[in-house]
C-alpha cells in the first residue's frame, strides 16, 4: 500500500473516531440539566482523550510526511537514474555516429587515393609498355642493371644498383612509389581499428612485378628508411614469388619475415 493511501486511511479513521467519540459523549451527557461544576469538569476532562488523539494525529501526520518525502525522494532518484541512463544512451549513440562518420571520411579519402594510384599506374610507359606491363619491362631493366652487381645480399651494392636504375627510370616510377607510400602511411596514421584490412586492399592491387620493384625500392636509399618499415609491418610483400627476387636466399633476409606474412 502506498504512503498516500495509508495517510488518507489514517486521517479518515482518526476523524471518524473523533466524531464517534464526541457523539458518544453528547449522547451520555444529554441533557446537561442544571449547571453542575463538578459534572461539567468531568465532562470537560473527558475531552482530554480527544486532545491525546489530536496529538497522536499530529505525530502520525509528521511520520506520514517524512515517509511521503522519502518516497518522493526515491522517485526523484529513480527519475534521475533514468535520465542518466538516457543521457548515457544518447552519448553512446552519438559516439557510434561519430565513429561511423569518421570511418566514412577515412574510406572516402582512402579510395580516392587508391583511384589516383591506379591512374598513376596507367600513365607509366617504358619501351612502349604501359601500366602493369611496364613493370614487367622495368624488372627486366633492373635485372640487366644488376648483372654482376646486386645479385647477392650486400645491401650497399643493391642500393648502388637501384640508384643507377632510378637515375634512368625514376621519372616514370618515382610518383608511383611516393603515392603508394602515402596510401599505406595514411592508413597507418589513422585511428581506424582494422588497418590490416585496408592495407590488404592495397596489396591486392599490386601485380607480382610491382611487388618485385617494390622489394628493391625499399632496399634502396629511396625507401629503406620510411617505406620499408611499413612494408614489413603490413606484410605487403606476402604474395611476392621467390622467382621474381634475384637472389631470394641472400636478399629476403634483408627484410623482417613479417614483410612476407611470416610470424
Secondary structure as the mmCIF struct_conf table of DSSP 4:
data_model
#
loop_
_struct_conf.conf_type_id
_struct_conf.id
_struct_conf.beg_label_comp_id
_struct_conf.beg_label_asym_id
_struct_conf.beg_label_seq_id
_struct_conf.end_label_comp_id
_struct_conf.end_label_asym_id
_struct_conf.end_label_seq_id
HELX_RH_AL_P HELX_RH_AL_P1 UNK A 3 UNK A 29
BEND BEND1 UNK A 31 UNK A 31
BEND BEND2 UNK A 34 UNK A 34
HELX_RH_AL_P HELX_RH_AL_P2 UNK A 37 UNK A 45
TURN_TY1_P TURN_TY1_P1 UNK A 46 UNK A 47
HELX_RH_AL_P HELX_RH_AL_P3 UNK A 48 UNK A 123
STRN STRN1 UNK A 125 UNK A 126
TURN_TY1_P TURN_TY1_P2 UNK A 127 UNK A 128
STRN STRN2 UNK A 129 UNK A 130
TURN_TY1_P TURN_TY1_P3 UNK A 131 UNK A 131
HELX_RH_AL_P HELX_RH_AL_P4 UNK A 132 UNK A 146
TURN_TY1_P TURN_TY1_P4 UNK A 147 UNK A 148
BEND BEND3 UNK A 149 UNK A 149
TURN_TY1_P TURN_TY1_P5 UNK A 150 UNK A 151
BEND BEND4 UNK A 152 UNK A 153
HELX_RH_AL_P HELX_RH_AL_P5 UNK A 155 UNK A 189
BEND BEND5 UNK A 190 UNK A 190
BEND BEND6 UNK A 193 UNK A 193
HELX_RH_AL_P HELX_RH_AL_P6 UNK A 195 UNK A 204
TURN_TY1_P TURN_TY1_P6 UNK A 205 UNK A 205
HELX_RH_AL_P HELX_RH_AL_P7 UNK A 208 UNK A 217
TURN_TY1_P TURN_TY1_P7 UNK A 218 UNK A 219
BEND BEND7 UNK A 220 UNK A 220
TURN_TY1_P TURN_TY1_P8 UNK A 221 UNK A 226
HELX_RH_AL_P HELX_RH_AL_P8 UNK A 227 UNK A 233
TURN_TY1_P TURN_TY1_P9 UNK A 234 UNK A 239
HELX_RH_3T_P HELX_RH_3T_P1 UNK A 242 UNK A 244
BEND BEND8 UNK A 245 UNK A 245
TURN_TY1_P TURN_TY1_P10 UNK A 246 UNK A 247
HELX_RH_AL_P HELX_RH_AL_P9 UNK A 248 UNK A 251
HELX_RH_3T_P HELX_RH_3T_P2 UNK A 252 UNK A 254
BEND BEND9 UNK A 255 UNK A 255
HELX_RH_3T_P HELX_RH_3T_P3 UNK A 257 UNK A 260
TURN_TY1_P TURN_TY1_P11 UNK A 261 UNK A 261
#
